[in-house]
């Protein structure tokens, strides 16, 4: 469960956290760490993908390489950082040949080139399952965390949600890859790097939505010591209602993972559309069209 994942992160914070003048955002405080070196804010993040949980059936090796970099760039985007460098650790199975490995790296390189990222090193090993761990470094004059939301901010997201999970469920039900609703959202998600850098100029809080909108909002609310209200009437579901009923579409929008969009709180909107506001109180609430308030649970994509 996701709860277990965040419990483990908290254990890491208790054991490994170090207070130093050059550490600005410490372990477990945000998706990214921030350290000061030579008067620069370096933004650091790492992420691990593995075959059974993260690579959908039918994914191409180029898309594996793309995804391994994209998930790290998405974290940097959620902090408003300009990505600079990337390192990988790849565990291959004995069945993976050189051609497959080359395609992984080509997919990684294409995405890296698009955002001016230098892949500067890595390690390759062998094991029982395909793993790719990545470490990305960015820089930010102004970095944004999950803890800065202010009462009176409005809540915005950069794009439509639920597309990756809908496509995965279609794939698992037997629909062929070329017939699922949004194959690019599932196999080749695009990190919102440029959007994140621009949003950082005015946002008070921000994070990416790789686990789910519900998890991202709950993290912002908890760390910022505020409440958040999301309004059903502002949620866009047309892209999902072509394939599922309303209740399923709303659940996908709120609780599904794999959408590398950004959610941010600010007094103004530069990207995306508004879905709610920051209020006094605690927790995250969905305000239904009839005025009823429902608790938004801490639930989303699970790595276990």
Protein Blocks (a to p, Z undefined) as FASTA:
>chain_A
ZZlmmmmmmmmmmmmoccdfklmbdghkambdcddeehiacddddddddfklmmcghiaf
klmmmmmmmmmmmmmmmnopacfbdcddddddfklcfklmmmmmmmmmmmmmmnopacfb
dcddddfbdcdddddddddfbacdfklccehiacddfbdehklmmmmmmmmnopafklmm
blmlmmmcccdfklmmmmmmmpmbdcdfklbmklmmmmmmmmnopacdddfklpcfklmm
mmmcfklmmmmmmmpghiacdcdddfbdfehcdfbdcdededjddddfkopacddddddd
dfZZ
